[in-house]
Amino acid sequence: MDIIAHTASVHPSKEALRELRDNPDYTKLELDFHFTKDFELIWNHGFNVNGNLIMASHYRDLKGVLTLEDVLAILEGAKDFLIEIKSYPKEIQRKSSLLLKRLAVLTYYPKRIELESFHENFIGFLLKLQENGEISFLDLGLIINLFKTFKYRYYFPNQYQNIKFIALSNELFEWPLVGKDYQIYRKQLPEVRQYAWSWAAVYHETEARILNYLDKGVDEIATSNPMLVKKLIKSF
């Protein structure tokens, strides 16, 4: 089972990235990216850098940020890499050549590359590119939380059936209202991997919560406490 670095609270710096890379308890790193106005990919959890909305800014106007190329150079192929796309300009879907140019650098990464997003339209667009023979090196996935699950729980759209994984928030494993939705997705998508994650700003990663993930049979866990997860996996 992969232990994924959940980096929502990590400040995007070279030093922080090296620490994540060199942490032996993580087997995969999940990093959040935004597209700038000129289609550069920037590592940042929040939507703003120094008060500037990333999606409305040109890369040259954002100071001290790390691009996708910068991140790959620091990772040096040390670990599997999960990219979350947090925001993107809508016109990128009309300029697929620019998108493919930005993603081409990933073809040289020696480990598994995955890409996920809350934005189903964006993932659907990437799936269409794959159908056309592009970006076959990417495993694509959807992030589903408490709010998104009410959209998918009874019917999962056909255009997303070829995703490789879904990342399910902790509510879908434990809340009485939706605490069995993880089973619904296993019936709808029997070949799709399930990753569990919790909202770090709202929920604590308790031992009970991690054990519940393991008991429910998830494939991978995203965490900011890899030592705890590793210990519980060994004892489970």
C-alpha positions as CSV (number, residue, x, y, z in Angstrom):
1,M,0.0,0.0,0.0
2,D,1.3,3.4,-0.9
3,I,1.6,6.1,1.7
4,I,0.9,9.4,0.0
5,A,2.3,12.7,1.2
6,H,-0.7,15.0,1.8
7,T,0.9,18.4,1.5
8,A,-2.0,20.9,2.0
9,S,-0.2,22.5,5.0
10,V,3.3,22.4,3.4
11,H,4.8,25.7,2.3
12,P,6.0,25.2,-1.3
13,S,9.7,25.6,-1.1
14,K,12.8,23.8,-2.4
15,E,13.7,22.8,1.2
16,A,10.2,21.4,2.0
17,L,10.2,19.5,-1.3
18,R,13.6,17.9,-0.5
19,E,12.3,16.9,2.9
20,L,9.3,15.2,1.4
21,R,11.5,13.5,-1.3
22,D,13.9,12.2,1.3
23,N,11.3,11.0,3.9
24,P,11.5,7.2,3.8
25,D,7.9,6.8,5.1
26,Y,6.4,8.3,2.0
27,T,6.2,6.2,-1.1
28,K,4.3,8.8,-3.2
29,L,4.1,12.6,-3.2
30,E,0.9,14.5,-3.8
31,L,1.4,18.2,-4.8
32,D,-1.1,20.8,-5.7
33,F,-0.7,22.8,-8.9
34,H,-2.5,25.7,-10.6
35,F,-2.2,26.9,-14.2
36,T,-1.2,30.5,-14.6
37,K,-2.8,32.8,-17.2
38,D,0.0,31.8,-19.6
39,F,-0.4,28.1,-18.9
40,E,2.6,27.6,-16.6
41,L,2.0,25.0,-13.9
42,I,2.8,26.4,-10.4
43,W,3.1,24.3,-7.2
44,N,0.8,26.0,-4.5
45,H,-2.0,24.8,-2.4
46,G,-3.8,28.1,-2.2
47,F,-5.2,30.0,-5.1
48,N,-3.1,33.1,-4.5
49,V,0.6,34.0,-4.4
50,N,1.4,37.3,-2.6
51,G,-2.2,38.5,-3.1
52,N,-2.2,37.6,-6.8
53,L,-4.7,35.1,-8.1
54,I,-2.5,32.5,-9.9
55,M,-5.0,31.7,-12.6
56,A,-5.3,35.4,-13.5
57,S,-1.5,36.1,-13.4
58,H,1.4,35.6,-15.8
59,Y,4.2,33.4,-14.5
60,R,6.7,36.2,-14.8
61,D,4.7,38.3,-12.3
62,L,4.7,35.6,-9.6
63,K,7.9,35.8,-7.5
64,G,9.5,32.8,-5.7
65,V,7.2,30.1,-7.1
66,L,8.2,26.6,-8.3
67,T,7.1,25.4,-11.7
68,L,6.4,21.8,-12.6
69,E,9.8,21.6,-14.2
70,D,11.4,22.9,-11.0
71,V,9.6,20.3,-8.9
72,L,10.6,17.5,-11.2
73,A,14.3,18.6,-11.1
74,I,14.2,18.4,-7.3
75,L,12.4,15.1,-7.1
76,E,15.0,13.4,-9.3
77,G,12.6,10.5,-9.9
78,A,12.9,9.5,-6.3
79,K,9.2,8.7,-5.7
80,D,5.9,8.2,-7.5
81,F,4.3,11.5,-8.2
82,L,0.6,12.5,-7.8
83,I,-0.3,15.9,-9.3
84,E,-3.5,17.6,-8.2
85,I,-4.8,20.3,-10.5
86,K,-6.6,22.9,-8.4
87,S,-7.4,25.5,-11.0
88,Y,-7.0,26.1,-14.7
89,P,-8.1,28.6,-17.3
90,K,-11.2,27.3,-19.2
91,E,-9.6,28.3,-22.5
92,I,-6.9,25.6,-22.0
93,Q,-9.5,23.1,-23.3
94,R,-9.5,25.0,-26.6
95,K,-5.7,25.0,-26.7
96,S,-4.8,21.4,-26.2
97,S,-1.5,21.8,-27.9
98,L,-0.3,24.2,-25.2
99,L,-1.5,21.8,-22.5
100,L,0.2,18.8,-24.1
101,K,3.4,20.9,-24.4
102,R,3.3,21.6,-20.6
103,L,2.7,18.0,-19.8
104,A,5.3,16.6,-22.1
105,V,8.0,17.0,-19.5
106,L,6.3,14.3,-17.5
107,T,7.2,11.7,-20.1
108,Y,10.8,11.7,-18.9
109,Y,9.9,11.1,-15.2
110,P,11.0,7.5,-14.4
111,K,8.3,6.6,-11.8
112,R,4.5,6.5,-12.0
113,I,2.8,9.8,-12.7
114,E,-0.8,10.3,-11.7
115,L,-3.0,13.4,-12.1
116,E,-6.2,14.1,-10.2
117,S,-8.7,16.9,-9.8
118,F,-12.1,17.9,-8.3
119,H,-12.9,19.3,-11.8
120,E,-14.5,16.5,-13.7
121,N,-14.7,18.5,-16.9
122,F,-10.9,18.8,-16.9
123,I,-10.4,15.1,-16.2
124,G,-13.0,14.3,-18.9
125,F,-11.0,16.5,-21.3
126,L,-7.8,14.6,-20.5
127,L,-9.5,11.3,-20.9
128,K,-10.5,12.4,-24.4
129,L,-6.9,13.2,-25.2
130,Q,-5.9,9.7,-24.0
131,E,-8.6,8.3,-26.3
132,N,-6.8,10.1,-29.1
133,G,-3.5,8.5,-28.2
134,E,-2.1,11.4,-26.1
135,I,-0.7,11.5,-22.5
136,S,-0.9,7.7,-22.2
137,F,1.8,7.9,-19.5
138,L,-0.7,9.5,-17.0
139,D,-3.0,7.7,-14.7
140,L,-6.1,10.0,-14.3
141,G,-8.4,10.2,-11.2
142,L,-11.2,12.1,-9.7
143,I,-11.3,13.6,-6.1
144,I,-14.7,13.1,-4.5
145,N,-15.6,14.7,-1.2
146,L,-18.8,15.0,0.8
147,F,-20.3,17.5,-1.6
148,K,-19.2,15.8,-4.8
149,T,-20.5,12.4,-3.8
150,F,-24.2,13.5,-4.1
151,K,-23.5,14.1,-7.8
152,Y,-21.9,10.7,-8.4
153,R,-23.3,8.2,-5.9
154,Y,-26.3,7.0,-7.9
155,Y,-24.9,7.4,-11.4
156,F,-21.3,7.7,-12.4
157,P,-21.0,9.3,-15.9
158,N,-19.8,7.1,-18.7
159,Q,-17.3,9.7,-19.9
160,Y,-15.3,9.2,-16.7
161,Q,-15.4,5.4,-16.6
162,N,-11.8,5.0,-17.7
163,I,-10.2,6.8,-14.8
164,K,-7.6,4.7,-12.9
165,F,-8.4,5.9,-9.3
166,I,-10.7,8.0,-7.1
167,A,-9.6,9.9,-4.0
168,L,-12.3,9.7,-1.4
169,S,-12.5,12.0,1.6
170,N,-12.9,10.6,5.0
171,E,-16.7,11.4,5.3
172,L,-17.4,8.8,2.6
173,F,-16.0,6.1,5.0
174,E,-17.5,7.2,8.3
175,W,-20.4,9.7,8.2
176,P,-23.8,8.1,8.7
177,L,-25.3,10.0,5.8
178,V,-22.6,8.9,3.3
179,G,-20.5,6.4,5.2
180,K,-21.0,3.6,2.8
181,D,-20.4,5.5,-0.4
182,Y,-17.0,3.9,-0.8
183,Q,-18.9,0.7,-1.4
184,I,-21.1,2.3,-4.1
185,Y,-18.0,3.4,-6.0
186,R,-16.6,-0.1,-5.8
187,K,-19.7,-1.5,-7.5
188,Q,-19.8,1.3,-10.1
189,L,-16.0,1.2,-10.7
190,P,-14.8,-2.3,-9.8
191,E,-11.3,-1.9,-11.5
192,V,-10.6,1.6,-10.1
193,R,-8.2,2.1,-7.1
194,Q,-9.5,3.9,-4.0
195,Y,-7.3,6.4,-2.1
196,A,-8.5,7.7,1.3
197,W,-7.7,11.2,2.5
198,S,-9.0,13.6,5.2
199,W,-9.5,17.4,5.3
200,A,-6.5,18.4,7.3
201,A,-8.0,21.8,8.2
202,V,-11.1,20.1,9.7
203,Y,-10.2,16.6,10.8
204,H,-7.4,15.2,12.8
205,E,-5.7,12.1,11.5
206,T,-6.4,9.9,14.4
207,E,-5.4,6.3,14.8
208,A,-9.1,5.3,14.7
209,R,-9.6,7.1,11.4
210,I,-6.6,5.5,9.8
211,L,-7.6,2.0,11.1
212,N,-11.0,2.6,9.6
213,Y,-9.5,3.2,6.2
214,L,-7.5,0.0,6.5
215,D,-10.6,-1.9,7.7
216,K,-12.5,-0.6,4.7
217,G,-9.8,-2.0,2.4
218,V,-8.5,1.2,0.7
219,D,-5.7,0.9,-1.7
220,E,-3.7,3.9,-0.6
221,I,-3.8,6.6,2.1
222,A,-2.9,10.2,1.8
223,T,-1.5,11.6,5.1
224,S,0.6,14.2,6.8
225,N,1.6,11.6,9.5
226,P,3.3,8.8,7.5
227,M,4.9,7.3,10.6
228,L,1.5,6.7,12.2
229,V,0.1,5.2,9.0
230,K,3.2,3.0,8.4
231,K,3.0,1.7,12.0
232,L,-0.7,0.9,11.7
233,I,-0.3,-0.9,8.3
234,K,2.3,-3.1,9.9
235,S,0.1,-4.0,12.9
236,F,-3.1,-4.4,10.9
